[in-house]
Amino acid sequence: MRFHEHGPDIPDELLVARDEGNVLFFCGAGVSLANAKLADFLTLAKNVIDDLGSLTGSQARRLYDAARPPSGAKSYVPVDRMFSSLDLEFEPREVRDAVAQALTPKPDADLRAHRTLIDLSRGADGRPRLITTNFDRLFEACDPALKSWGPSKLPLPDRPVAFEGIIHVHGRVDEDYAGISEAVVLSSADFGKAYLSDGWATHYIRSLMNRFKIVFVGYSADDPPVQYLLEALREEQSPVANVYAFQFGGETDAQEQWLQKGVVPIAFGSQYSNLWDTLEAWADRARDVDAWRRETIAGAAGGPAEASPVFRGKIAHLASTAAGMKTLLTGEPALPATWLYVFDPHVRYLKSLPLKRFDSDAGTFDCFGNLGLDCDEAPTPIDPDNPHRDREVPKSAWNAFMAHPPDLDGIAAEEAGSFFGRAAMPRRLWLLARFLINRMNETPALWWAAGLRAVHPNLARGLEQHLRYQLKNCNGKLPQYWRYLLALWKEPEREPDLMFYHIQDRVKSEGWSTRLIREAVALSRPVIIVNRASGIAPPMAGDADPAEFLTLDVEYPAPHEDFDFQAADLPFVTSLWRGLLVEAEQMETEIGAYISLDTTRPNDGEKLGGGAYGLTRPLIRFTQLMEALEASDKNAARKEVRSWDTYDGLVFERLSIWAAGRAGLMPIDDAESVFTTMSDRTFWGFEHERDLLYSIRDRWAEMSERSRALIEARILQAPISQFDGYEPDEAKESTAHVRLNVLQWLSTNRIEFGFDISAEMRRLRAIAPSWREEAAEYTAQPRIGPVRSVKTDNDPSSILDFPPSRLLPIEAGERRGRDYTEHDPFAGYSVKKPASAILALHSAMRRNVETAWRYWHTFLRATSETATTQRQNAIVVALIRKVPPDDIARFWYPLIEWLSRRANRFEARRQGEFDAIWDKVIEAANLHPSVYKQKPGRDWAFEALNAVAGRLVNALMNVTLPEGQTEVPATWIARLTKALKLPGDHARHALYHVARNTNLFYFHQKAWMEEYVLPFASDNGPNGDVFWAGFSGMHYIPDPELLVQLKPAMLARVGSGGRAEQNLVGYLLSGWGSKRHDQIVSDAELRDMLILGDHTLRQAVLNFVGDWAADALEWRDMVLPFINRIWPKQRTVRTPEMSAALLRFASRFPDQFAAILAVVNRRLVTVSGRHNLHLKCEVAALDEEATHALIAALEKLLPDERSAWPYNCKEIIDALAASGRAPGPSLDGLVRRAAEREF
């Protein structure tokens, strides 16, 4: 938590521990320096040196001068050595008296820092307990009643009554500052005795560390007290834990100084005021924690959007502890439910969303800006190519709804409940659950809860009770939505596909039973779901209308495969499925949904698939069951159909129409009744159009003349109510349109009418003159049609007889209805008659045909791979010279493809054709910027291979040089120079291909490369990114001289470009392994690269060494030197990933396996199930020494829990046992552990 915007982020566990009296502050010279302006340790030494009159050039002065280098660089000369030198030059008593006098404070010394720390140091009992290595008595000056302790009599922490006051662990000055009467820790000898030889200070501080969390204030990581203490603890192999240090500077610098010492740094930036303002605010909080909580809660009443990220962090801190959460729950005024958004990182990291749906003018709501915490990582920028993708939530993001370490006090992590599980929730989480329950009357609480698919049973029960008793008089929509949500949470978790196979297995062993049939049908039972509405920001007002922010829908789960029921069971199955459909339609109606049914009638000879959406899916499945029942028992099927008469609604209306089309399900008399008695609205409604027309068609021949006549009269005369709201003339025309479509469709489907259809259609066409026959192709079509591919017809027959001078533009033919063919006759014409096509293009250009560029596009694309004559090519190039650059930009992709197919011929002729097209594309590119969007993490290889400038350069690079010529022609350099001077991304796409051929160009055109290309290697922007992307794609080891030149930039770059630039690692590795007398990459440089890189980089290096050693003996000889001299020994590299990687690496070399493991065994750590321990060799290939080494490695690598082992370890151990080469207790232990159950 931060108290101020620029202040340090204090860990929650430290704040809580201080409240509980479990923190000890260790105060250094920086505390007395802050406001009282006493000297720090180095300045104190200087003052004492001067006061004593140390000899000019004395060792003490030389040490001081060394500690203050003129360059301003940091010095590591220990100050205690200066005092040791003074002790040799003067009487130690005089030195200590001089120290006391140098520390004499001014009478009006500002003691705010000391009072602040005294208040912070007070435990739960109110007693101050503070450790200091300062000799001054400024803490005592704040309150003379404070107890003061020196090193001769230190209070013990296991006696709380006596353990209080100011504890000067290094000694203190006399009360009058005239001298120091007691022993102090000042010189190197004093420090050595206190912390190393006698170790009394080490043992005392260790006892404090065992009882308290320690916080260093006013120290740097190099101060003697810190150095000696941590060194002493390291010598006695005592772990350093629960130790924190406030550190000047940034987070990265602080971690570098402290983390390796085992201390958690708390960086406070470059202003000391950040620290002291924070400590003063923390002290204010410490003086009355309850008052601070009340004041903080009062400030939160306006909601998170009105607060700053720092303030939201304070609320998050309260929500992180049970005591704080209780205050949030009971505080006044009550916190609004919108604070739930702050507690949930998945809401904080939502994208900016509109304040109103479908209203872009209403503005947007920046979720992270209004809800984010000061400790949150900034969200990644939105990818312009994928703007609808959700933001990723950082793994480190704080989440109030997950159990925190303090929640698990006394509980195993796997036993602790959560908001979403069933085990008992820790107290803090239950208080958070009650916070949600108490905010049920606010829409934001409902909106947040709608994002959950399951909740703890106790939370659901609490919500239900609150809804029943506290919201019973609420008249709005809120209770209704809560009921739907609670019902959803009560639904048993269904995994239809998994349960499908489970039921199938039971059927195989037990056979079908009524219980199993009910379970099978129940897998597809619909459920009402509540979802957050998309495209709108979370509601911020407590009384917001839930309907604006939430959606209700009916979900239809179903397995991907259908059950194959027995014929005898189908009557029972269909009755159950009928009930399912009744329930589904009731649900849809209940939530006010618009019920939309797609067709239940497949095309003739086809079968409907299972990919239908919504209610249509179970409806289609029901028709399939009915078809099966019809085939096995027609009487039972007809009985089922008759049962539908008792149901109203769209579903059974559709089913009656569907059944009426099947003679086996419905007698013709009943079918005629369906067709003739349905309402006009149903007859003409779009909901059943296809199914009704197919059913009429299929039963038309069986119908009586009377029924046919009734249907014919309805088609010709019945009103169509859909057009009731239209203007009279418009309604009349639209009605005629519909009648014409139906008549045309039925006629096309061989229906013979009892009236003159031609006469009727002439009459209707007079009313709707715009109607065309192809319009009927859209009649009786599924709402969601099949996926179709568009074919291209290049047949030029329709234009072959046109003279070239009048050919272009070609009049586009009228597209007929559902015609899925793209007609492009000029493409076929260009292939068949390229000379005539060129004449036609020339004519179009002379006549300024506006669309001439389209025909150029077609011609170039069509003739790209067509053999054209030299004269034809020359004419095309001559015409291209005259095309305006704006038009060139419209067809430059096929133009470059056409050029690349003829590039070798053009270059051999040397008539300037290649340059002519190159220059036209360059001219157009100068005027038309690249269309690629600026975004982080761009794939430059993909872009450059597809962008216009990249394709242009690639066309040049694919030109074959004349036989015997190896040097890069000067014309190439001139062309590439033009490309590299293009604006923006055009130049970068060209640069990629040049960089990818760096070796070639550096060898032949070194000066040009050093001027135009290599400077980009040091660029920190996109130019550098694209250079390294191309350079790493060379797939050749760089020239040694080039490697030397690029090494500094490459070392700085390596690892930052991700997997795409892993070849850079290989280039540097090759420089280390080069046989030159002056090694290009030194041991230290390669080792530093491995240390500073991530495990992906280190894995890449191991892969390179392994691959090269497998192919080349010289690299095989370098495997052990690499492991011995290069592989890092740092703790940061000792990870499970690297441990597994080292074992795999060693197994690539069975003959060196034991030697490699002898070096790395001590650096192996325990792995887990997600790590790969697959050996690259058979265990049988290892000799006895290597087998023993593998057993020793497995003992270190494998975790105690058998279930956490990598998947193939048992096979390795079985192979070890079978080899018989290393019997003994170690192998026996592994075999025994491997035999344990994995779960």
Summary of the structure (lengths in Angstrom):
residues: 1239
radius of gyration: 41.7
end to end distance: 40.4
largest distance: 134.0
contacts: 3785
relative contact order: 0.03
helix: 57%
strand: 4%
